[in-house]
């Protein structure tokens, strides 16, 4: 029997394979496999063959594309997920968002079009987990 499906996208992600740390800046086209964790700044486009987490305080300018995405920072550009995207409280996106499944937390800001490729509606939620550890 396969691994039990996780309810939240954050629960299903494993350890990061590629990290752009706080204070780091990357300019150019980024390709990666596995999990990408962005705590710093990226200016350019991304083709991630895996999950991408743009952490709180992280920023992205350009096309952000991956299988599963968690956005808690700011994006100036389009966001495309092959499967699902979770937009966390405090996230800011200026551009279109495209995914099979889209979940947006209270407090997130999206200035652009929301497109569900599976025809499902956008799921809205309030974050109930503690973020201070």
Backbone bond lengths (Angstrom), bond angles and torsions (degrees), N, CA, C in turn:
res aa  C-N    CA-C-N  psi(-1)  N-CA   C-N-CA  omega(-1)  CA-C   N-CA-C  phi
1 X - - - 1.439 - - 1.524 108.49 -
2 X 1.344 117.37 139.98 1.449 122.24 -177.74 1.514 112.61 -70.73
3 X 1.331 114.38 169.75 1.462 120.54 179.10 1.526 109.74 -63.23
4 X 1.316 116.68 138.16 1.455 121.79 -179.52 1.523 109.98 -59.74
5 X 1.345 116.70 133.90 1.447 120.95 -179.65 1.513 110.62 -66.23
6 X 1.310 116.54 133.83 1.454 122.08 178.12 1.525 109.11 -84.41
7 X 1.331 115.45 143.54 1.453 120.55 -178.52 1.519 111.46 -71.60
8 X 1.318 117.46 -43.24 1.449 121.83 -177.91 1.520 109.72 -106.37
9 X 1.294 116.08 143.99 1.456 122.31 -179.28 1.528 110.97 -59.16
10 X 1.328 117.31 -40.33 1.462 121.04 -179.62 1.524 111.70 -59.31
11 X 1.334 117.66 -34.84 1.460 121.86 179.78 1.528 112.26 -68.33
12 X 1.318 117.42 -28.86 1.459 121.63 -174.18 1.531 113.23 -84.36
13 X 1.329 117.88 -17.13 1.454 120.77 -176.46 1.513 111.16 -79.18
14 X 1.313 115.13 139.09 1.460 120.53 177.57 1.519 110.90 -88.80
15 X 1.308 115.95 -159.29 1.460 121.63 179.50 1.532 110.05 -68.80
16 X 1.329 118.01 143.99 1.460 120.63 179.27 1.524 111.96 -65.73
17 X 1.307 115.66 140.73 1.459 120.93 177.40 1.520 110.92 -96.56
18 X 1.330 117.31 -32.85 1.455 122.59 -179.27 1.521 107.64 -129.75
19 X 1.339 116.93 130.68 1.460 120.34 -178.22 1.520 109.62 -127.57
20 X 1.321 116.07 131.06 1.458 122.79 169.33 1.522 104.44 -109.31
21 X 1.317 116.18 103.51 1.458 122.80 -168.87 1.511 114.49 -74.32
22 X 1.340 115.14 169.70 1.459 120.26 178.00 1.529 110.04 -60.44
23 X 1.318 116.46 135.32 1.459 120.83 -178.51 1.518 114.00 85.64
24 X 1.336 117.42 -14.01 1.472 121.22 177.93 1.523 109.37 -81.45
25 X 1.330 115.11 149.50 1.452 121.33 178.97 1.522 108.43 -132.90
26 X 1.344 115.96 131.66 1.460 121.29 179.36 1.519 108.04 -123.23
27 X 1.345 116.78 130.81 1.460 122.40 176.39 1.521 107.98 -121.90
28 X 1.342 117.12 127.27 1.451 120.61 177.97 1.516 111.95 134.90
29 X 1.341 115.01 -167.65 1.463 121.63 179.85 1.529 108.75 -94.31
30 X 1.329 116.20 125.59 1.457 121.05 -176.01 1.525 110.02 -110.21
31 X 1.340 116.28 125.81 1.465 122.18 173.62 1.512 107.34 -121.67
32 X 1.336 116.09 135.69 1.461 118.49 179.11 1.525 110.29 -156.46
33 X 1.325 115.20 161.66 1.453 121.86 173.32 1.524 107.22 -118.63
34 X 1.303 116.70 160.49 1.454 119.91 -177.22 1.508 110.65 78.97
35 X 1.312 115.98 -159.02 1.455 122.44 -176.53 1.523 110.35 -89.54
36 X 1.329 116.54 133.19 1.458 123.61 175.52 1.520 107.78 -111.02
37 X 1.329 117.28 126.96 1.459 123.04 177.40 1.519 107.86 -116.33
38 X 1.348 116.08 121.86 1.457 121.53 -178.59 1.525 109.04 -114.65
39 X 1.325 114.88 114.91 1.468 121.88 176.53 1.530 110.41 -110.02
40 X 1.312 116.23 -14.02 1.459 122.63 -177.56 1.520 111.27 -105.77
41 X 1.341 115.43 -138.53 1.462 122.53 -174.51 1.522 110.23 -122.01
42 X 1.336 115.24 133.58 1.465 121.25 174.56 1.520 107.87 -125.42
43 X 1.342 115.50 131.61 1.453 122.39 173.80 1.516 105.68 -122.18
44 X 1.317 116.96 106.53 1.455 121.84 -177.52 1.515 110.42 148.62
45 X 1.307 115.47 -173.07 1.462 121.44 -177.90 1.524 110.05 -103.91
46 X 1.339 115.38 159.18 1.454 121.06 -176.84 1.518 110.79 -135.48
47 X 1.328 116.22 136.39 1.458 123.92 169.36 1.525 105.72 -120.87
48 X 1.322 116.80 96.13 1.463 120.26 -179.20 1.519 109.23 -102.67
49 X 1.314 116.21 124.01 1.458 121.94 176.02 1.531 107.01 -93.22
50 X 1.312 115.12 63.80 1.455 122.51 -177.31 1.512 109.18 168.11
51 X 1.311 116.27 -158.91 1.459 121.16 -177.60 1.527 110.39 -91.87
52 X 1.338 114.78 152.91 1.457 121.72 178.80 1.523 108.29 -131.34
53 X 1.330 116.27 131.60 1.459 121.44 172.53 1.516 108.01 -118.70
54 X 1.334 115.85 119.53 1.453 122.00 171.96 1.518 105.23 -100.06
55 X 1.325 116.09 102.95 1.463 122.08 -172.16 1.528 111.62 -73.16
56 X 1.318 114.72 164.59 1.458 121.29 174.80 1.525 108.06 -57.34
57 X 1.321 116.96 131.80 1.466 121.40 -176.74 1.519 113.15 91.71
58 X 1.336 117.34 -15.80 1.456 121.41 176.75 1.519 110.16 -82.20
59 X 1.328 116.37 153.37 1.466 119.44 178.06 1.524 110.47 -138.06
60 X 1.322 114.88 148.80 1.461 122.15 -179.23 1.515 108.57 -136.28
61 X 1.347 116.59 130.76 1.452 121.98 173.52 1.519 106.69 -122.13
62 X 1.333 116.40 114.79 1.458 121.63 -177.32 1.511 110.43 130.14
63 X 1.331 116.28 -169.96 1.460 122.49 179.27 1.528 109.71 -79.29
64 X 1.317 116.47 126.49 1.465 122.46 177.00 1.519 107.72 -113.26
65 X 1.336 116.80 114.93 1.457 121.64 -174.39 1.524 110.55 -134.41
66 X 1.348 115.69 133.13 1.454 121.73 177.81 1.517 110.16 -163.10
67 X 1.316 117.23 -176.93 1.465 121.05 179.88 1.522 110.27 -76.12
68 X 1.331 116.90 -58.84 1.462 123.55 176.80 1.520 107.36 -122.90
69 X 1.341 117.29 136.07 1.451 120.93 -176.95 1.522 111.28 -127.72
70 X 1.331 115.82 140.80 1.458 122.37 168.44 1.523 105.73 -120.42
71 X 1.322 116.39 123.59 1.453 121.22 -179.36 1.525 108.64 -115.60
72 X 1.340 115.96 117.02 1.462 121.05 175.61 1.527 110.45 -122.73
73 X 1.327 116.77 -10.15 1.461 122.34 179.86 1.518 110.68 -101.92
74 X 1.335 116.32 -148.52 1.464 120.39 -178.09 1.525 110.84 -116.61
75 X 1.324 114.64 140.44 1.469 121.96 179.00 1.517 108.60 -127.97
76 X 1.334 116.21 129.85 1.450 122.37 171.50 1.522 105.98 -115.41
77 X 1.325 116.08 88.87 1.456 122.34 -176.37 1.517 109.70 153.56
78 X 1.305 116.53 -179.92 1.462 121.42 -178.29 1.525 110.79 -81.59
79 X 1.324 114.92 148.98 1.462 122.75 -179.91 1.527 107.54 -123.07
80 X 1.345 117.46 125.70 1.461 121.86 -177.73 1.530 109.06 -130.75
81 X 1.335 115.90 122.74 1.466 121.13 176.63 1.518 108.66 -114.39
82 X 1.330 116.45 133.24 1.456 120.89 177.00 1.521 111.92 -65.48
83 X 1.338 116.89 -29.80 1.460 121.04 178.41 1.515 110.99 -123.22
84 X 1.342 117.58 -79.47 1.463 118.23 -173.62 1.519 112.67 -133.75
85 X 1.338 113.39 157.30 1.455 121.08 177.97 1.520 108.48 -134.83
86 X 1.328 114.41 137.66 1.462 121.55 175.15 1.522 107.05 -119.53
87 X 1.335 115.79 121.09 1.457 121.84 -179.08 1.527 106.84 -105.31
88 X 1.328 116.00 113.03 1.459 122.86 -170.35 1.531 112.08 -83.03
89 X 1.343 116.59 165.20 1.468 120.19 177.06 1.532 110.44 -58.23
90 X 1.304 117.15 137.43 1.462 120.90 179.92 1.512 114.54 87.01
91 X 1.332 118.04 -11.51 1.462 120.72 177.87 1.527 109.60 -67.91
92 X 1.334 115.25 148.80 1.457 120.96 177.29 1.523 108.40 -133.65
93 X 1.323 115.71 123.24 1.470 121.14 179.02 1.512 108.35 -125.20
94 X 1.337 115.67 126.36 1.450 122.01 174.36 1.526 106.40 -115.38
95 X 1.333 114.92 90.70 1.465 121.38 -176.18 1.507 109.27 157.16
96 X 1.317 116.82 175.71 1.465 120.69 -178.61 1.533 110.42 -78.89
97 X 1.333 115.31 152.21 1.465 123.09 177.95 1.520 107.67 -123.04
98 X 1.337 117.23 123.05 1.454 122.25 -178.07 1.522 109.28 -129.00
99 X 1.345 116.78 128.09 1.464 121.90 178.29 1.517 109.17 -166.27
100 X 1.332 116.31 163.52 1.471 119.79 173.51 1.519 109.98 -65.05
101 X 1.347 114.70 -46.08 1.467 120.33 -179.97 1.518 108.98 -128.23
102 X 1.342 116.09 132.91 1.454 122.25 -178.37 1.519 108.81 -124.96
103 X 1.342 116.39 128.19 1.459 122.08 175.22 1.525 108.06 -124.16
104 X 1.334 116.22 129.24 1.460 121.77 -178.25 1.518 109.32 -123.83
105 X 1.326 115.38 127.25 1.465 120.81 178.97 1.522 110.55 -82.95
106 X 1.320 115.22 152.87 1.456 121.03 172.26 1.521 108.00 -58.60
107 X 1.318 117.21 133.93 1.460 121.29 -179.34 1.517 113.67 98.61
108 X 1.328 118.38 -11.10 1.466 121.41 176.35 1.530 108.72 -82.74
109 X 1.327 115.81 149.96 1.462 120.96 179.84 1.526 108.65 -122.50
110 X 1.323 115.70 125.57 1.468 121.57 175.14 1.519 107.45 -125.22
111 X 1.334 115.99 115.51 1.452 122.19 177.31 1.519 106.94 -107.24
112 X 1.342 115.53 83.17 1.453 121.89 -177.65 1.513 110.29 167.15
113 X 1.298 115.57 -178.80 1.465 121.92 -177.01 1.529 111.35 -81.42
114 X 1.338 116.14 140.26 1.464 122.79 174.19 1.523 107.83 -105.18
115 X 1.343 117.04 123.71 1.465 121.36 -179.69 1.521 110.30 -125.36
116 X 1.330 116.22 120.55 1.460 120.82 175.14 1.522 107.76 -99.14
117 X 1.326 116.80 116.50 1.458 120.45 -177.63 1.526 111.61 -74.32
118 X 1.332 117.76 -15.25 1.466 121.73 178.79 1.525 111.16 -95.18
119 X 1.328 116.67 -2.41 1.458 119.97 -179.93 1.525 113.59 79.43
120 X 1.318 116.89 4.17 1.467 120.59 178.92 1.522 109.15 -80.19
121 X 1.309 115.96 154.37 1.451 120.28 176.57 1.526 110.85 -74.36
122 X 1.301 115.23 169.07 1.460 121.63 177.18 1.519 107.96 -80.26
123 X 1.341 115.91 130.62 1.466 121.20 178.57 1.524 108.37 -91.54
124 X 1.321 116.49 125.75 1.467 121.08 177.96 1.523 108.20 -106.53
125 X 1.348 116.66 139.14 1.460 120.33 -178.32 1.517 111.06 -144.16
126 X 1.322 115.98 161.05 1.461 122.64 172.33 1.517 107.52 -108.71
127 X 1.332 116.11 131.30 1.460 120.79 179.78 1.520 109.15 -68.92
128 X 1.319 116.34 123.60 1.455 121.33 179.90 1.515 112.15 -112.00
129 X 1.317 116.46 -9.13 1.462 120.72 178.80 1.511 109.71 -78.43
130 X 1.310 115.65 146.43 1.460 120.56 174.78 1.515 108.70 -75.30
131 X 1.315 116.67 134.39 1.457 119.69 178.71 1.516 112.23 -101.81
132 X 1.342 118.21 -12.00 1.469 120.40 176.23 1.512 108.87 -93.59
133 X 1.312 115.59 126.15 1.472 119.22 -176.69 1.496 111.84 -115.34
